[in-house]
Amino acid sequence: MIALGCDSAGYGLKQEIIRYLEAKGLEYKDFGCYKEEACDYPIYAKAVAEAVVSGECEQGILTCGTGIGMSMAANKVPGIRAALCHDCFSAEATKQHNDANVLTMGARVIGPGLAIKIVDTFLNTKFSGEERHVRRVGMLEYKA
């Protein structure tokens, strides 16, 4: 299952992603927001991130105006590797090399056509599992 979240600026793009997921028969859970009224993006980033870390959802997709705030907020949750991607190469590389588990995108930065290609790339690319990448991903886990 894919966890979805957005703020008001990313709401329209999230709706495009929902249509794509439904057309592909992919399960998702929408954690909000549910309308185009101003809201606090960290609430939705945290909900998606916690769903991914808990195992309720396998991956997450977050949208906002730039994708930056969502990425920053999601990455505060231990175990999340959120990646801001506005091109397919980055989406592919971050899954292969960083085992990214949350994709963030900016609705004011890219259009829906490209966003759907990025989503498709992100969802269909697997982690390489190469020893050097496993080691590096392990180094991302901060110990207090």
Residue pairs with C-beta under 8 A, 6 or more apart in sequence:
1 27
1 28
1 29
1 56
1 57
1 58
2 21
2 26
2 27
2 28
2 29
2 57
2 58
2 59
2 60
2 61
2 123
3 28
3 29
3 31
3 47
3 48
3 51
3 52
3 56
3 57
3 59
3 60
3 61
3 102
4 14
4 17
4 18
4 28
4 29
4 30
4 31
4 48
4 60
4 61
4 62
5 14
5 30
5 31
5 32
5 33
5 44
5 45
5 47
5 48
5 60
5 61
5 62
5 63
5 70
6 13
6 14
6 32
6 33
6 41
6 44
6 62
6 63
6 64
6 70
7 33
7 39
7 40
7 41
7 44
7 63
7 64
7 65
7 69
7 70
8 33
8 35
8 36
8 37
8 38
8 39
9 63
9 64
9 65
9 107
9 108
10 62
10 63
10 64
10 65
10 70
10 105
10 106
10 107
11 33
11 34
11 35
11 36
11 63
11 107
12 36
12 107
12 112
13 63
13 105
13 107
13 112
13 115
14 30
14 61
14 63
16 112
16 115
16 116
17 61
17 63
17 115
17 116
17 119
18 28
18 30
20 116
20 119
20 120
21 27
21 28
26 123
29 51
29 56
29 57
31 44
31 47
31 48
31 51
32 39
32 43
32 44
32 47
33 39
33 44
41 64
41 69
41 70
41 73
42 69
42 73
44 62
44 70
45 62
45 69
45 70
45 73
45 74
45 82
46 73
46 74
46 76
46 77
48 57
48 60
48 61
48 62
48 74
48 102
49 60
49 73
49 74
49 76
49 77
49 80
49 82
49 102
50 77
51 57
51 60
52 58
52 59
52 60
52 79
52 80
52 101
52 102
53 77
53 78
53 79
53 80
58 101
59 101
59 102
59 103
59 122
59 123
60 74
60 80
60 82
60 101
60 102
60 103
61 102
61 103
61 104
61 105
61 119
61 122
62 70
62 71
62 74
62 82
62 102
62 103
62 104
62 105
63 70
63 104
63 105
63 106
63 107
63 115
64 70
64 104
64 106
64 107
65 106
65 107
65 108
65 109
66 106
66 108
66 109
67 84
67 85
67 86
67 104
67 105
67 106
67 109
68 84
68 104
68 106
70 82
70 104
71 82
71 83
71 84
71 102
71 104
74 80
74 82
74 102
74 104
75 81
75 82
78 141
78 142
79 101
79 141
80 101
80 102
81 94
81 98
81 99
81 100
81 101
81 102
81 137
81 140
82 100
82 101
82 102
82 103
82 104
83 90
83 91
83 94
83 98
83 100
83 102
83 103
83 104
84 104
84 105
84 106
85 91
85 94
85 103
85 104
85 105
85 118
85 122
86 105
86 106
86 109
86 110
86 114
86 118
87 114
87 118
88 117
88 118
88 121
91 103
91 118
91 119
91 121
91 122
91 125
92 121
92 122
92 125
94 100
94 122
95 122
95 125
95 126
95 127
96 125
96 126
96 127
96 128
96 133
97 128
97 133
97 136
98 133
98 136
98 137
98 140
99 127
99 133
99 137
100 122
103 118
103 119
103 122
105 115
105 118
107 115
110 118
127 133
